[in-house]
Amino acid sequence: VALKSLNGTIYKYHARTLNGSSTVNFSDYTGKSVLFVNVATVTTKQLNALHEEMKPFGLTVLGFPCNQFGKQEPGQKHEILPGLMHVRPGNGFVPNFLLFEKGDVNGKDEQEVFTFLKNSCPPVGDSFGSPTGRLFWEPMKTSDIKWNFEKFLVGPDGKPVMRWHPSVNISEIRADIHKYLLQLYTQEAFN
């Protein structure tokens, strides 16, 4: 990817994997659609199913653990995978998508890629997903992520195209992604 074409895309950003062993450059996802999700250990099973179903169509799910919403992801990096396997959801569950190091998605210490994503897609609402005292960052902005499992879809050109509120059902998100990919591939077929 030429340096000039990095502006306005995810390709100039990177993140460390959950175990901290390597850094992933998001330019590695050139030509793929990517779903960025701030995650907690509560409901990652639905993301596994979505990733499995959509992977043949070029979609990759990337998970970013975050503890800014009700302290729902309190584990250290070495505790998160065992927590998924043995506690929530348990029964030996292992995510089939890449997880990155736990970090902030809002506030003064937010990860740069989330600053970019939030600036690229309009906010999904004015109110936040929890009563006062359960949100852990400052300063708060309207564009901030509202709660765990807010999602951003990035197209194969590296540009964000959709954003979903955390309360949107995964079946609706799946339908939106299907529609987007169909439009994308139809355009490519006729160009």
TAWODA-V972399 format. One record per residue. N is the residue number from 1. NEAR is the number of other ideal C-beta (glycine too) atoms within 10 Angstrom. Layout:
BEGIN
N,NEAR  N,NEAR
END
This chain:
BEGIN
1,14  2,6  3,8  4,6  5,14  6,15  7,9  8,13  9,21  10,26  11,22  12,18  13,19  14,16  15,21  16,14  17,14  18,19  19,12  20,11  21,7  22,7  23,11  24,15  25,14  26,22  27,16  28,12  29,19  30,15  31,9  32,15  33,20  34,20  35,22  36,25  37,22  38,27  39,26  40,25  41,23  42,13  43,14  44,24  45,15  46,14  47,22  48,16  49,12  50,22  51,20  52,12  53,13  54,18  55,14  56,7  57,14  58,15  59,21  60,17  61,23  62,23  63,22  64,22  65,24  66,27  67,16  68,24  69,25  70,17  71,10  72,19  73,21  74,12  75,17  76,8  77,16  78,10  79,14  80,23  81,17  82,10  83,19  84,22  85,16  86,12  87,12  88,15  89,16  90,11  91,7  92,8  93,18  94,9  95,20  96,14  97,19  98,15  99,21  100,22  101,16  102,20  103,18  104,18  105,25  106,26  107,15  108,8  109,11  110,18  111,20  112,11  113,22  114,23  115,14  116,20  117,24  118,22  119,9  120,17  121,18  122,9  123,14  124,16  125,12  126,7  127,7  128,17  129,18  130,14  131,8  132,6  133,7  134,14  135,19  136,14  137,18  138,9  139,8  140,11  141,10  142,11  143,16  144,19  145,28  146,20  147,20  148,24  149,27  150,26  151,25  152,24  153,21  154,27  155,18  156,17  157,15  158,23  159,12  160,20  161,17  162,16  163,20  164,21  165,15  166,18  167,12  168,15  169,10  170,16  171,10  172,10  173,20  174,15  175,11  176,16  177,22  178,14  179,11  180,16  181,18  182,11  183,10  184,17  185,12  186,10  187,9  188,9  189,7  190,6  191,5
END
